Amino acid sequence: MSTPLHVVIAGGGTAGWMAANLFAALCPKERVRVTLVESPDIGIIGVGEGSTPTLKRFFEIIKVPEQVWMPTCNATYKVGIKFNDWSPKSGIHSYRHPFISQTDIFTQRAFEVNCHTRRLGLDTHTRPEDFLINGVLAKKNLGPLTPAHFPFTIQYGYHFDSALLGQFLSEHAQKQGVTHIKKGILAVKTHPDTSIASLLCDDDTEISGDFFIDCTGFRSLLLQQTLGVQFKSYKSNLFNDSAVVLPTSISNTIPSETEATALSAGWCWRIPLQNRFGNGYVYSAEYLSPDSAEEEFRRHLGILDSDDSCRHLSMKVGQVEQHWKKNCLALGLSQGFIEPLEATALHLVQICAEMFISKWQQGDYSSTHQQAFNAFAKERFDRVRDYIVAHYKLNTREDSEYWRDNRENDAISSSLANIINCWFQRKDLTQEIKRQDIGMHWDPISWHCLFSGYGAYPPLAPDQPGKGDHFAEKNIDTFVQGCALNFESHNANLASLLE
Ligand SMILES: Cc1cc2nc3c(=O)[nH]c(=O)nc-3n(C[C@H](O)[C@H](O)[C@H](O)COP(=O)(O)OP(=O)(O)OC[C@H]3O[C@@H](n4cnc5c(N)ncnc54)[C@H](O)[C@@H]3O)c2cc1C
């Protein structure tokens, strides 16, 4: 039998450890062995605390039940995101973008029809969270766990402490046979064909490998610094490049959603963990100095006089031009980053790692499918960017140049321009998403939530026939409230993890 290929992962942040676990779970041990090397001195970024529902699949793949990892990582359930103050002029103070669940099959048609009717100028009910079950759960502080007799699957993600999650994933990966080396990488050695040969460590040892995964964060030591892959900035599309972060104490009732509140030059997240709220203000340093951002952030949190010190971070927003080059794949911040408004970073790590492993294996561990993989990763990043850009493009705030500039910014992709035009021209958005074949990134219902949440509608027509509101006619409220009776409080769901 031939010796297994040696996959060397550089970097032990969440991306590195997610990759290590996925390789260990999805690649046969006789074909692939995995080593992860991380510096004991360079810390992880440590701020990624919210996920999409894709992370549920990650834990299913690595066969770790919620009862095992969630309490260890102070994790909570996440049924969606609540957006505050993004579109005050439309009269909408807040709206929710719930994760879409199976029961929504019964109500989403009514939601879409109402949105269309409202686009024609008739007064219909179009608040996403009143139609979609996860929105109702969030409003009532209910958790997403269903009793055995409830026949529908509820989609949910998680909130978690990223440092604890990293530790947990590190221990789990090592139990699955991943070798862990704690050393700084000083240099990267290459073969004559410029593919990577080995990592030279700070104790003069060398770690050679057949394939390398660059998880060194924004540094991108292997893919960008060594292999010279260019970074394509999204700066013209997305202005935010900085963040200031500070935790606060948790409430007695723990919410099951993230909040994203627009401030003067960006927005602030509030992520509920079991023991604290994670908070952060993501902003553009071109419009606001770090000191002013911190002051505004503290005022928003109601802790202007607190002695707790904030952490300031810079963000490099964009993606690499090639995610897989030669014998190196970048995952995590080293491959790119889109600001965390929809908490998509770890989602991208996971789907890229899964897709890479699948293509690599299809090509018998060769680079046969490299081009197809790179096209996949680029498209994923671009389409996630578009959905985030739409939040800025549709804002109706008037309090600063930042919001006006975002609204007037014409640096948007043709894909997004076509979606926005389709909506305002009252055409069929579902068909447009189908035509562009982009439903796997954000489905039509998510786009409806976004447009409706911003109140992106024409003025009401002077004559209202008083008919055609499917929310009332189809008794949507009775249906969703009835469904909600099956769910326990989020606190009860969390307590049940310890039983
Ligand atoms: C403000 C902000 C908010 C975010 N919020 C979210 C969110 O809500 N949800 C989400 O999914 N994502 C979020 N993210 C992104 C998320 O934090 C990252 O995608 C995730 O933590 C993965 O980071 P990483 O592992 O790529 O890099 P890092 O955490 O930076 O890890 C880099 C690793 O490389 C190692 N390393 C670097 N150089 C060397 C060297 N020379 N030798 C040896 N080792 C080295 C370090 O020791 C470290 O282990 C957020 C990011 C930011 C900036």
The ligand as an ORCA input file, in Angstrom:
! r2SCAN-3c Opt
* xyz 0 1
  C     -14.763     41.938     13.176
  C     -14.967     40.538     12.705
  C     -16.140     39.865     13.012
  C     -16.344     38.561     12.553
  N     -17.526     37.923     12.807
  C     -17.753     36.698     12.258
  C     -18.984     36.014     12.471
  O     -19.874     36.476     13.171
  N     -19.149     34.819     11.880
  C     -18.190     34.247     11.102
  O     -18.416     33.148     10.549
  N     -17.001     34.849     10.945
  C     -16.766     36.051     11.484
  N     -15.561     36.656     11.303
  C     -14.523     35.934     10.581
  C     -13.900     34.892     11.485
  O     -13.408     35.495     12.661
  C     -12.789     34.171     10.765
  O     -13.209     33.774      9.492
  C     -12.416     32.935     11.535
  O     -12.100     33.240     12.860
  C     -11.271     32.218     10.879
  O     -10.078     32.932     11.042
  P      -8.762     32.235     10.530
  O      -8.658     30.926     11.175
  O      -8.755     32.293      9.047
  O      -7.597     33.222     11.010
  P      -7.015     33.521     12.472
  O      -8.000     33.340     13.546
  O      -6.345     34.843     12.347
  O      -5.893     32.399     12.689
  C      -4.639     32.476     12.064
  C      -3.760     31.343     12.580
  O      -2.550     31.355     11.834
  C      -1.470     31.226     12.709
  N      -0.292     31.851     12.101
  C      -0.210     33.047     11.475
  N       1.054     33.277     11.084
  C       1.788     32.195     11.484
  C       3.149     31.845     11.397
  N       4.060     32.636     10.835
  N       3.530     30.653     11.925
  C       2.659     29.811     12.512
  N       1.350     30.104     12.617
  C       0.922     31.289     12.126
  C      -1.910     31.907     13.992
  O      -1.163     31.452     15.106
  C      -3.366     31.466     14.044
  O      -3.429     30.200     14.654
  C     -15.332     37.920     11.786
  C     -14.141     38.596     11.517
  C     -13.953     39.888     11.952
  C     -12.664     40.596     11.620
*
